[in-house]
Amino acid sequence: KRIWPGSFAGDSDPARALSRMNDSLYERISGNFITVSLGFFQPLDQPPQSLAPSKRGVFHFANGGHQPPVLLRKGESPSLLEAKGRIVGIFPEMSVEARCIDYQAGDRFVFYTDGLVEARKNSGEMLGDESVIAYMDSLRNLPPDEFCDRLIGYVRESTSNCAQDDDVTLFVIDVV
């Protein structure tokens, strides 16, 4: 937050916010970077300033070189929410694509870091997006805490608890 004061203030465009974050990071911390997926949920069935849960709306998002979130929707195959954008802080100018997708009750959004899909098996082979997303799909009906526990357990089991080079962060948002 100290690096990006005002990056998000009064702006509903995640691509512009990422561009401002990039400008700030590039100017202040040469040679460092971050990856980030940034988005917000715009409810369509609530008053504008309401914090009440919404059963439908639009998810606006942008990506700065981060793993794209996965949307698990009942009756559909998992969807990667991809948006073009480079890592934040390396280049003086940043081109970022903003995208949006409708959401509805029953949707599950899964956000995670690359440590989840880049975890390595004993053979040195990465688990990979396809394997991890297929496993996410098999867990889609579990409560969020059990979903996360089982997914992390799958990674640990698949990698035989080998030491990994990257952290794993995972969180789930269910639309109720």
N, C-alpha and C positions, 0 to 999 in steps of 0.2 A: 504494500500500500504506500510506503514511503517513496518508492520509485515512480509510482503512477498517480500522483495526486491529480484528480480531475479527469482521468482517462475515461471514466464512466459517467461523469456528472451530466445529467440531463440528456443523455444520448441513448436512443433506442436501437442504434445500428452497431452490432457487435464487430463488424469489419472496421468501422471508423475507430472504435475503441481499441482494437488490436493495433491498428496503424499508429495511434497515439502512444500506446505502450511501447511499440517498436522504436519510435522516435526518442522517447524518454530513455529507454534502456541503451540504445545505440550511443546517445550523447554522454551518458554517465558511466557506463561500464564496458569499456572496450574489450572485445574478445570473449565476452560471456553471452549466453543466450538462454532462452527458455522455450519450451514447447507449451502450447496452451490451446484448449478448446473452450470457447466462450459462447454463452448463449443465454437467452432468457425466455420465459414462458409468458405469453400474452393471453390471458383468459378472455374468452368471448362471451361468457355468460355471467360475468360479475361486473359490478361498478368499477371504474378505472383504478381507484386506490384501494380496492378491497384486498385483504390478505386471505380471504376465505378460499378453500379449495375450489378448483374449477374442473368441470367434467369435460370441457373441450376448449380448444384454443389453437394458438399458433406458437411453435417453438422456433425462434430466430437464432441462428448460430453462425459462427465463423471458426476457422481453424488456423492456428499458427504452428504447423509442423507436428501436431499432436495426433495420437490415435483417434480416429473418428468415433464418436459414440455409436452405440448399437441401439436400434429401436426394435423391441419385441412387441409385435401387435398380434392379437388373437386372430387365428385363421390365416396368417401370412408368414412367409419366410422372414428371418431376421434381415434388417436393413442397416447397412453402414451409412451413417449420416455424414457424407463426405462433402467438404468444401475446400477449395484450393487456397493455400496460404503457406508461406515459408516460415521457418523457425523465427522467433522474435529476438531481435537485438544484433543480428550479424550484419545486415545490409542497411544502408542509410535510407533506402526507400522500400516500402513493403506494399505489395499488391495482395489484397485479401478479397476473397469472394464471400459475400453474405448469402446465406440460403435460409429457407424456412420450410417447415413441414407442419401440417395440421396434426394436432394430437386429440385424443379422445379417451374417455374412461376405459380402463383396462390396458392402456399402453404402459410399457416399461422401458425406460431409458437407462442404458448401462454406460457409465463413464469409467475409463480405466487408463492406466499408464502403459507404456510399451513393455515394461517389465513382465506383464502378464503374458503377452504373446511371444516375447523374445526370450522367455525362460528356456534354458537348454537342458535337453535330455543327456544321459550319460554318453551317448554317441556324438554329442556336440550339436546335434540338429535342434533347431528352435521348434517350439510347439506350433507356432504360426497362427495366423488369423483364422483360417478355415477350421482348424481343430478346436480352438477356444470358442469361436462363435457357435459351432455345432453343439458344443457342450452347454453353452449358455442357453441355446434353444431347448435343450432337453430339460433344463431346470426352470423354464419360464413360469410354471405355475406355483413355484415355491414362494413362501414369504421372503421379503427382501433380505433379512438377516441370514436365513438358511441358504438362500441363493448365493450370497457372498461367501459364506463358510464353505459350501460345497464346491464352488468354483475355485477358491484358493486351495482347498484340499485336492482338487483335481490337478492343479499345477504342481503342488508338492509331490503328489503321488507319481505324476508323469515324469518328473525330473528326479525321482528317487531321493528327494530332499537334498540334492546337490546344492552347493553354494552357488548363488546367482550373482551376476554382475550389476543388476539394476534393481531398484525398488519396485514394489507393486502397490499401487493405490487403486481402489475400486469403490465405486458407490453407485447406488441404484435409486432412481426416482420412479415411483409408481403413480400413475394418474388414477385417482379414485373417484 
